[in-house]
Amino acid sequence: QVQLVESGGGSVQAGGSLRLSCAASGYTSSNYCMGWFRQAPGKEREGVAFIRSGAVTPYYADSVKGRFTISRDKAANTVYLQLNSLEPEDTAMYYCAAVFSRSIIWGGCTTTPHLASLYNVWGQGTQVTVSS
């Protein structure tokens, strides 16, 4: 059974940085689509950043382009999200998500990776709080 465990959240002041980690276990496939969502109280879940096998360029939501960077350490089976220039509007619970189905990776994850319905494995979430 595939499991995702997030870590690295915390409280920072505006302009600060954090690095979130998502450690994956229980799978051996080289095909993947993984990324991060966030959800603030009273708001819908938002797809933030995504990375998939075979893709050169990650996907980023407009709201985080130029500030957040997603990366993957293959050996550690871990996906990272570097959050720089944080703003109070970035305050949310951040969730790691993954899917390993080839049809989804080369289908929906190619065109609309920010759709939560594509993913069937989720972490428990890590809180990010940015104060002004």
C-alpha positions, 0 to 999 in steps of 0.5 A: 500500500502506497503511503505519503508522509509530509513534513516541514510545515511551520510558522514564518513571517512574510518573506520567509521560506519553508521546505516541505517534504513528501516521503513516499513508500510502498511503490516501485513504479518509475511512472508517477504524477505527484504534487502539492495541494493546499486548502485554507479555511473556507476555501476550495482546495487549490493545486499548487505544483506538480511533477510527473515522469517524462515531463521536463517542466513542472506545473505551477499555479499562477499564484506561486510561480516564481516563488515555489519550486517542486523537485523530486529525489528519486533515490529517497522517493521524496518530493519537495516543495520549496516555498520562498517569498511567503505571503500571508495568503499562502497560509493553508494546510498543504497536502501531498498527492500522487497517482501511479496509473500510466493512463492518468499520468499520460492523460489528465496529469499532462493537461490538468495536473491541478485536478484533485480528482486525478489523485488516489493517494494523499498525505495527512497534510502539513500546516503552513502559517505566514504572518504579516 
